[in-house]
């Protein structure tokens, strides 16, 4: 019995052999997924290919149709864009009137703002109209006198040229003057024959002005409601960004246009004082014309200065030299002092971007496009800058979350 129990105890004391580790088997399903994913179009079924092609063609057709529709209504789109800019410019004045007078309704504030703009335009017209009327009356009187002269219009003009010491010049260019007279006659005939088209064009311009003012009125009337409706189209987490973009864009538009008007007013007043000191004729219209030209960025002040120098040459040459010096000095002061002070909070663009924006805007919409090009470029800069900053902030906020969610290594 003892001998039988000893083998049993020895067998129980012997350690059991550990099971051998089986080699890990890699599942075949992920490999099949990777192979199918790498196959691309080759691994897709014909139905999926046809569906993808159909969706791509449908999207392309919708985009082309949208562009075609925009091209067909481009005139109205231009009016609406101008109305948006006018609303952004006039909205601070309307808000100021409502803050100043608590009981004033918004339609009344808009009407008073329109009235102020109308008074300013009538003031401008009142400055130009007497001089323009005087010049037109003088031209009509000259044409009537030349036409009724006994010796004929050509001999009458030739006699005037001799009295002013320009007889040789008139004789030299007599053939060119005869050709010019024929061309002017043809232009006058075409002008008279197309008087109906001129009336239609003028009526179209009045209709466009009325449409823009009406659109501006309704945009000002429901500005908060429209902004809230537009912001509500975006997800709630993006709404603060969209509202900030709209606020900064409106501030850029209002700041730029208000600053541009302020600089033009300063230019007009300074030019008027200089013209009065020099004793130049038609000082007020010339100063007003220079102020209007100064509204055009980059080249407006140069055009106005060239006009002053040309007028000065016909008055007295030394006055033209003085005006040239004044224009050069004023442009330096405007570019180095006035524009940085006025535009520092509204526009943050370099000269190359401004030049490209002016060329593109002028090519698309002419003079209105050139005037609106810089605010549009500034809005694009604001949108790009804010979107980049928003994405960077979102990535920085997600990094700690990813780091905290990653598993920590077990301590030995």
Secondary structure, DSSP 4 states (H G I P E B T S, - for coil): -HHHHHHHHHHHHSPPPPPPPPPPPPPHHHHHHHHHHHHGGGGS-HHHHHHHHHHHHHHHHHHHHHHHHHHHTHHHHHHHHHHHHHHHHHHHHHHHHHHHSTT--HHHHHHHHHHHHHHHHHHHHHHHHHHHHHHHHHHHHHHHHHHT-TT-HHHHHHHHHHHTT-HHHHHHTHHHHHHHHHHHHHHHHHHHHTHHHHHHHHHHHHHHHHHHHHHHHHHHHTHHHHHHHHHHTS-HHHHHHHHHHHHHHHHHHHHHHHHHHHHHHHHHHHHHHHHHHHT-SSHHHHHHHHHHHTTSTTTHHHHHHHHHHHHHHHH-HHHHHHHHHHHHHHHHHIIIIIHHHHHTTT----HHHHHHHHHHHHHHHTHHHHHHHHHHHHHHHHHHHHHHHHHHHHHHHHHHHHHHHSPPPPP-
